[in-house]
Amino acid sequence: MLPNKMITLSQRLKKQQDQNTTNSRISIRDKLLIKEVQEMLLPTNCTVSYDNVNDLSSFMLIVKPIEGYWQGGKFRFAIEVPEEYNMVPPKVKCLTKLWHPNINESGEVCLSLLRQHSVDGLGWSPIRKLNDVVWGLHDLFTDLLNFDDPLNPDAADMYYNSKEVFHKKVCEYVNMYGRD
């Protein structure tokens, strides 16, 4: 289903470019997105959906952790790819309320690769792709947890003071907000 729609979008972009060669910034982003979406390799516990398959710049990522503190939850991330992509990173917001050191309760996400300039040198660069963003968000539930520089310091403090209390709070949030 999706590949046929992408061919249609690809044909539309080619026609648009032929008619108006000055609109190269948007066309570059859209061409990159077509290629990246076709090549994307998702973790087995992640899904991507588009409200409009002709607009690949806005999509939903769902992560369902199969291990760790958030196991059994379902977490939705809205991802918006700006016109300046790939020079600037996508904008990401977590739509599921959760208790996490790197995601605050308003949905902001702290992940180095989503920053143009990061202290650790692992920030966004034009060689990064949407696949990196998907895997980075996936890994926030396992490998990339950062309790040392948290966006939600209360969650990090709770983890350091009592992992048992932290785990109970995470489970409480998962049961209230992270289920189907």
C-alpha positions in Angstrom: 0.0 0.0 0.0 2.6 2.6 1.0 5.1 1.9 -1.9 2.4 2.8 -4.5 1.6 6.0 -2.6 5.3 6.9 -2.5 5.6 6.4 -6.2 2.7 8.8 -6.7 4.4 11.4 -4.4 7.7 10.8 -6.2 6.0 11.5 -9.6 4.3 14.6 -8.1 7.6 15.9 -6.8 9.2 15.4 -10.2 6.4 17.3 -11.9 6.6 20.0 -9.3 10.4 20.3 -9.8 10.0 20.5 -13.6 7.4 23.3 -13.3 9.2 25.3 -10.6 12.9 24.7 -10.2 13.2 27.5 -7.6 11.4 25.4 -5.0 14.5 23.2 -4.3 14.5 23.3 -0.5 11.1 21.6 -0.1 11.9 19.2 -3.0 15.2 18.2 -1.4 13.5 17.4 1.9 10.7 15.4 0.3 13.2 13.5 -1.9 15.2 12.6 1.1 12.1 11.5 3.0 10.9 9.2 0.2 14.3 7.5 0.1 14.6 7.3 3.9 11.1 5.9 4.4 11.7 3.2 1.8 15.0 2.2 3.5 13.8 2.5 7.1 14.4 -0.6 9.3 12.3 -0.4 12.4 12.9 -2.2 15.7 10.4 -5.1 16.0 8.6 -3.3 18.8 8.1 -0.1 16.9 5.5 1.0 14.3 5.3 4.1 12.1 2.0 5.6 10.8 1.2 8.5 8.6 -2.1 10.5 8.7 -1.4 11.4 5.1 0.8 9.0 3.1 1.4 11.9 0.6 3.1 13.9 3.4 6.0 12.0 4.8 7.2 15.0 6.9 4.7 14.2 9.7 4.3 10.8 11.3 3.6 8.9 14.5 6.1 6.5 16.0 4.8 4.0 18.5 7.3 2.3 20.8 6.2 -0.8 22.8 9.2 -1.7 25.1 9.6 -5.5 25.5 12.1 -5.2 28.4 13.0 -2.7 31.2 11.0 -0.4 33.4 8.5 0.5 30.7 7.9 -3.0 29.4 4.3 -3.5 28.4 3.7 0.2 27.7 2.7 1.9 24.5 4.3 5.3 23.9 3.4 7.6 21.0 5.8 10.1 19.5 4.8 12.8 17.0 7.6 13.5 14.6 7.6 16.6 12.4 10.3 17.0 9.8 11.0 20.7 9.0 11.5 22.1 5.5 15.2 22.6 6.4 15.8 18.9 6.9 18.5 17.4 6.8 20.4 20.4 8.0 18.2 20.6 11.1 16.8 17.7 13.1 13.2 16.6 13.2 11.0 17.9 16.0 9.8 15.2 18.4 7.2 15.2 21.1 6.0 12.3 23.3 2.2 12.3 23.3 2.0 9.7 26.0 2.5 10.9 29.6 5.2 8.8 31.3 7.7 8.9 34.1 11.1 9.0 32.5 14.4 10.9 33.3 14.8 12.0 29.6 11.2 12.8 28.8 9.3 15.4 30.8 5.6 15.3 31.6 4.8 17.8 28.9 6.4 15.5 26.2 9.7 17.2 25.6 12.4 14.7 24.7 16.1 14.9 25.7 18.1 13.0 23.2 21.5 14.3 21.9 20.8 13.5 18.3 17.7 15.7 18.3 19.9 18.8 19.1 21.8 20.7 16.5 24.5 21.5 19.0 25.1 19.0 21.8 27.8 19.1 24.4 28.6 15.4 23.9 29.3 15.8 20.1 26.6 13.3 19.3 24.1 15.9 18.1 22.3 16.2 14.8 24.3 16.3 11.6 23.3 16.1 7.9 24.5 12.5 7.7 21.9 11.4 10.3 18.6 9.9 9.1 15.1 9.3 10.3 16.1 5.8 11.1 18.6 7.2 13.7 15.8 9.2 15.3 13.5 6.1 15.5 16.3 3.9 17.0 17.3 6.7 19.4 13.7 7.0 20.7 13.5 3.2 21.0 16.7 3.1 22.9 15.5 5.7 25.4 13.7 2.8 27.0 16.8 0.6 27.3 20.3 1.7 26.4 20.2 5.5 26.2 18.7 6.2 29.6 20.6 9.2 31.1 20.1 9.8 34.8 23.1 12.1 35.0 21.8 14.9 32.8 18.0 14.4 33.0 15.2 16.5 31.5 13.0 15.2 34.4 15.3 15.6 37.5 12.6 14.3 39.8 12.5 11.0 38.0 16.3 10.8 38.1 16.5 11.6 41.8 13.8 9.0 42.5 15.8 6.4 40.6 19.0 7.2 42.6 17.2 7.3 46.0 15.1 4.2 45.5 14.9 2.1 42.3 11.9 0.3 43.8 9.9 3.5 44.2 11.0 4.6 40.8 9.8 1.3 39.3 6.4 1.7 41.0 6.0 5.2 39.7 6.9 4.1 36.2 4.3 1.2 36.4 1.7 3.6 37.7 2.2 5.9 34.7 2.3 3.0 32.3 -1.0 1.6 33.7 -2.7 5.0 33.6 -1.4 6.4 30.3 0.6 3.9 28.4 -1.9 1.1 27.6 -4.2 0.6 24.6 
